[in-house]
Amino acid sequence: MIEMITNINGKINGFVWGLPMLVLLVGTGILMTILTKVFQLSHFGYWMKHTLGSIFTDRHITKHTASHDKSISQFQSLCTALAATIGTGNIVGVASALIAGGPGAIFWMWIVAFFGMMTNYSENVLGIYYRRKNAKGEWSGGAMYYLRDGLGSKKGMKQVGAVLAVLFSLFCLLASFGIGNMSQINSIAGNMKAAFGIPNIITGIVLMILAALVILGGIKRIASVTEKLVPFMAIIYIIGALIVCIINIDQFGAVFGAIFKGAFAMKAVGGGIVGSGVKMAVTWGMKRGVFSNEAGLGSSVMVHSSSNVKEPVRQGMWGIFEVFADTIVVCSLTAFTVLSSGLVDLETGAVVSSSAGSALVGEAFGTVFGSAGPAFIALAILLFAFSTVLGWSHYGTKAFEYLFGSNATIIYRVIFIVFILGGATMSLDLAWDLSDTFNGLMAIPNLIGVITLSPIVMRITKNYVDRKIKGVKERPMLSAFPEIQREQEQGLDGSD
């Protein structure tokens, strides 16, 4: 049975992550970059000021909502989204890309991230624009809603939009148990056993209890935990990686050379055939880039839509920053740490270490920190992966809510928590492969929605730029629904 599932998944995966999908992913990012006039570069200072900069200067961004308000702050929505994206993909995923695709894979990871910024931006803009409130008074938004209410509102597309919305929700639900749960927990358990000798079952039980305490409290409790956990874990990891990079800074010229040679086959990956080297670098760079930052999957928009923000573009800018922080910063630091540590032959691109996955990154840290290096990575994966589980529990909850109603979500949460124990105790090579497949399947309906609704994103962006940057007086575009538009316009201020 396992062999049959593996074979079937292999064929689906080969199709889902073939050339058409890579063209669709990057092509969507290129399209949105053009339509928004290269917003991620032309307004770089503006979106940095209103994301990272605003955390320190605008209390409205970080202030918690009142107990009766079911939304969360903009900073909490970012942290919960980063909790789901900054995970094992930033450590294990980068190491896998280097092993399979060589240093050149990192260049293609950057390309995916650059255009992915505008894909993620567009998803968030649409998520805010088409979100609604559920029976509990919580905001519900995501690809399923802009597929149903956006794409579905076009002439003759009602049924198409409805079907794609259900398919997206179903794929998201399945992915939440793979990429969002068992794969992450399995990485934690394996690392805790290797580094500290803790049995997998003990790790599973402890994590299941901790997850239950957070997840059963809903989005506000999840957000309350992630806004403390994510900045802490990201800063600690970045400092550790920077120390390794600074000590090996004399290797940076060779590292950049290896990345660009590998990306364009000026030197074949691992000494192999030139065409094969480029293909592997492109494929693995793009796959692991998407696995890490999730731009194009339509996943993080579900938590961004829970924000108390009123302006769709404001939340869109947090989406740009999310991809920037995840891939351009964290993934790049992991890659440079490994490449500068002597574990990769920078002339051929071949990995000279026998280590794989997180062990390769742990060995790279060990070249500077000694035996504390692998232990540091084990703890980093514990924090990164557990935060991913918390973030993805919300994604799965919103997909389950769309399919079965808000009152049924407690069923999903309980099942999700139980699966944590299974993730810690089972062999999950297949789970990683299935996660790749479901990621790709999620992306297909989502990207169809983003592309077909791209004129809406362009109009909302122009409306915002005209009002906020150029000072033109016109009515803001805040929601596709008149009643929500009126509600959001009330009390609209510069922080929204």
Residue pairs with C-beta under 8 A, 6 or more apart in sequence:
2 430
5 430
6 430
6 433
9 430
9 433
9 434
9 437
10 433
12 437
12 441
13 433
13 436
13 437
13 440
16 436
16 437
16 440
16 441
16 444
17 283
17 287
17 436
17 440
21 440
21 443
21 444
22 282
22 283
22 286
24 443
24 444
24 447
25 112
25 116
25 119
25 286
25 290
25 296
25 443
25 447
26 111
26 112
26 115
26 286
28 115
28 119
28 122
28 296
28 447
28 450
28 451
29 112
29 114
29 115
29 116
29 117
29 118
29 119
29 295
29 296
30 115
31 451
31 454
32 115
32 118
32 119
32 121
32 122
32 450
32 454
32 457
33 39
33 40
33 115
33 118
35 454
35 455
35 457
35 458
35 461
36 118
36 121
36 122
36 457
36 458
36 461
39 47
39 118
39 121
39 320
39 461
40 47
40 114
40 117
40 118
40 121
40 320
43 465
43 469
46 317
46 469
47 317
47 320
47 321
48 321
50 314
50 317
51 78
51 317
51 318
51 320
51 321
52 321
54 61
55 61
55 62
55 75
58 495
60 495
61 73
61 74
61 75
61 495
62 73
62 74
62 75
62 227
63 73
64 72
64 73
64 76
64 224
65 71
65 72
65 73
65 220
65 308
69 308
70 133
70 136
70 137
70 138
70 139
70 219
70 220
71 138
71 139
71 306
71 307
71 308
72 80
72 219
72 220
72 223
72 306
72 307
72 308
73 223
73 227
73 307
73 308
74 307
74 308
74 309
74 314
74 315
74 318
75 227
76 223
76 224
76 226
76 227
76 307
77 223
77 303
77 304
77 306
77 307
77 309
77 315
77 318
78 304
78 318
78 321
78 322
79 223
79 226
79 227
79 229
79 230
79 231
80 219
80 222
80 223
80 226
80 227
80 230
80 303
80 390
80 391
80 394
81 300
81 303
81 304
81 318
81 319
81 322
81 391
82 226
82 230
82 234
82 322
82 325
82 326
82 391
83 226
83 229
83 230
83 387
83 388
83 390
83 391
84 180
84 294
84 299
84 300
84 303
84 387
84 388
84 390
84 391
84 392
84 394
84 395
85 292
85 293
85 294
85 300
85 322
85 326
85 388
85 391
86 230
86 233
86 234
86 325
86 326
86 330
86 384
86 387
86 388
87 184
87 292
87 384
87 385
87 387
87 388
88 183
88 184
88 187
88 358
88 381
88 384
88 385
88 388
89 288
89 291
89 292
89 331
90 292
90 326
90 330
90 331
90 334
90 384
91 334
91 357
91 358
91 361
91 377
91 380
91 381
91 384
92 187
92 357
92 358
92 361
92 381
93 288
93 291
93 292
93 331
94 106
94 109
94 288
94 292
94 331
94 334
94 335
94 338
94 361
95 334
95 338
95 356
95 357
95 358
95 360
95 361
96 284
96 288
96 356
96 357
97 105
97 106
97 109
97 284
97 285
97 287
97 288
97 335
98 105
98 106
98 335
98 338
98 339
98 344
98 351
98 360
99 351
99 356
99 360
100 280
100 284
101 108
101 262
101 269
101 280
101 281
101 282
101 283
101 284
101 285
102 258
102 262
102 269
102 270
102 277
102 280
102 281
102 349
102 350
103 255
103 258
103 259
103 261
103 262
103 269
103 335
103 339
103 344
103 346
103 349
104 258
104 259
104 260
104 261
104 262
104 263
104 264
104 265
104 269
104 277
104 278
104 281
104 285
104 349
105 262
105 263
105 280
105 281
105 282
105 284
105 285
105 288
106 259
106 263
106 285
106 331
106 332
106 335
106 339
107 259
107 260
107 262
107 263
107 281
107 285
108 263
108 281
108 282
108 284
108 285
108 286
108 289
109 285
109 286
109 288
109 289
109 292
109 327
109 331
109 335
110 289
110 327
110 328
110 332
111 285
111 286
111 289
112 285
112 286
112 289
112 290
112 293
112 295
112 327
113 289
113 293
113 295
113 323
113 324
113 326
113 327
113 328
113 331
116 289
116 290
116 293
116 295
116 296
116 323
116 327
117 295
117 319
117 320
117 323
117 324
118 320
119 295
119 296
119 447
119 450
120 293
120 294
120 295
120 296
120 300
120 301
120 319
120 320
120 322
120 323
121 316
121 317
121 319
121 320
122 316
122 450
122 454
122 457
123 143
123 295
123 296
123 298
123 300
123 301
123 319
123 446
123 450
124 300
124 301
124 304
124 305
124 312
124 315
124 316
124 318
124 319
125 312
125 313
125 315
125 316
125 457
125 460
125 461
126 146
126 150
126 301
126 312
126 449
126 450
126 453
126 456
126 457
127 141
127 142
127 143
127 145
127 146
127 301
127 302
127 304
127 305
127 312
127 315
128 141
128 304
128 305
128 307
128 309
128 311
128 312
128 315
128 316
128 478
128 479
129 146
129 150
129 312
129 456
129 460
129 477
129 478
129 479
129 480
130 141
130 145
130 146
130 149
130 150
130 479
130 480
131 139
131 140
131 141
131 145
131 305
131 479
131 484
132 139
132 140
132 141
132 145
132 481
132 484
133 139
133 140
134 140
134 401
134 406
135 405
135 406
135 407
136 406
138 219
138 306
138 406
139 305
139 306
139 307
140 305
140 398
140 401
140 402
140 406
141 301
141 302
141 304
141 305
141 306
142 168
142 298
142 301
142 302
142 305
142 398
142 399
142 402
143 165
143 168
143 298
143 301
143 445
143 446
143 449
144 165
144 166
144 168
144 169
144 399
144 402
145 165
145 402
146 449
146 453
147 161
147 162
147 164
147 165
147 168
147 445
147 446
147 448
147 449
148 161
148 162
148 165
149 161
149 480
150 161
150 449
150 452
150 453
150 456
150 480
151 157
151 160
151 161
151 164
151 448
151 449
151 452
151 453
152 158
152 159
152 160
152 161
152 162
152 165
153 161
153 480
154 161
154 452
161 449
164 445
164 448
164 449
165 402
165 445
166 402
166 403
167 441
167 445
168 298
168 399
168 442
168 445
168 446
169 399
169 400
169 402
169 403
170 399
170 403
171 438
171 441
171 442
171 445
172 298
172 299
172 395
172 396
172 399
172 442
173 396
173 399
173 400
173 403
173 412
174 434
174 438
175 299
175 392
175 435
175 438
175 439
175 441
175 442
176 392
176 393
176 395
176 396
176 399
176 416
177 396
177 416
177 419
178 431
178 432
178 434
178 435
178 438
179 291
179 392
179 435
179 438
179 439
180 388
180 389
180 391
180 392
180 393
180 395
180 396
181 389
181 392
181 393
181 416
181 419
181 420
181 423
182 419
182 420
182 422
182 423
182 426
182 428
182 431
183 423
183 428
183 431
183 432
183 435
184 385
184 386
184 388
184 389
184 392
184 423
185 203
185 204
185 207
185 385
185 389
185 420
185 423
185 424
186 423
186 424
186 426
186 428
186 431
187 358
187 381
187 385
188 203
188 207
188 381
188 382
188 385
188 386
188 424
189 200
189 203
189 204
189 423
189 424
189 425
190 200
191 358
191 377
191 378
191 381
191 382
192 198
192 203
192 378
192 382
193 199
193 200
193 203
194 359
194 374
194 378
195 374
195 375
195 377
195 378
195 379
196 375
196 378
200 424
200 425
201 421
201 424
201 425
203 424
204 420
204 421
204 422
204 423
204 424
204 425
205 421
207 386
207 389
207 420
207 424
208 417
208 418
208 420
208 421
210 386
211 386
211 389
211 390
211 393
211 417
211 420
212 417
214 221
214 222
214 225
214 390
215 221
215 222
215 390
215 393
215 413
215 416
215 417
216 410
216 413
216 417
219 303
219 306
219 394
222 390
222 391
222 393
222 394
223 306
225 390
226 387
226 390
226 391
229 383
229 387
230 387
232 383
233 380
233 383
233 384
233 387
234 325
234 330
236 380
237 330
237 333
237 380
237 384
238 329
238 330
238 333
240 365
240 369
240 376
240 380
241 333
241 334
241 336
241 337
241 365
242 333
243 368
244 337
244 340
244 341
244 364
244 365
244 367
244 368
244 369
245 252
245 333
245 336
245 337
245 340
247 368
248 340
248 341
248 367
248 368
249 340
251 339
251 340
251 342
251 346
252 336
252 340
254 346
255 336
255 339
255 340
255 346
257 346
258 267
258 339
258 344
258 346
258 347
258 349
259 339
260 266
261 267
261 349
262 269
262 277
262 281
262 349
263 278
263 281
263 285
264 278
265 274
265 275
265 277
265 278
265 281
267 347
267 348
267 349
268 274
268 276
268 277
268 348
268 349
269 276
269 277
269 278
269 280
269 281
269 348
269 349
269 350
270 277
270 348
270 349
270 350
271 348
271 350
277 349
287 436
289 327
289 331
290 296
290 297
290 439
290 443
291 435
291 436
291 439
292 326
292 327
292 331
293 322
293 323
293 326
293 327
293 331
294 300
294 439
295 319
295 323
296 443
296 446
296 447
296 450
297 439
297 442
297 443
297 446
298 442
298 443
298 445
298 446
298 449
298 450
299 392
299 395
299 442
300 319
300 322
300 391
300 395
301 319
302 394
302 395
302 398
302 399
303 391
303 394
303 395
304 315
304 318
304 319
305 315
306 394
307 315
307 318
309 315
309 496
310 478
310 488
310 489
310 492
310 496
311 464
311 476
311 478
311 492
311 496
312 460
312 464
312 477
312 478
313 460
313 461
313 464
313 465
313 468
314 496
316 461
334 361
337 361
337 364
337 365
338 344
338 360
338 361
338 364
339 346
341 363
341 364
341 367
341 368
342 352
342 367
343 351
343 352
343 353
343 355
343 360
343 363
343 364
343 367
344 350
344 351
344 352
344 353
345 351
345 352
351 360
353 360
353 363
355 362
355 363
358 377
358 378
358 381
359 374
361 377
362 373
362 374
362 376
362 377
362 378
363 373
363 374
364 373
365 372
365 373
365 374
365 376
365 377
366 372
366 373
366 374
367 373
369 376
389 420
393 413
393 416
396 412
396 416
397 409
397 412
397 413
397 416
400 408
400 409
400 411
400 412
401 408
401 409
404 411
423 431
450 457
459 477
460 477
463 474
463 476
463 477
464 476
464 477
466 472
466 474
467 473
467 474
467 476
475 489
476 489
476 492
478 484
478 485
478 488
478 489
478 492
479 485
479 488
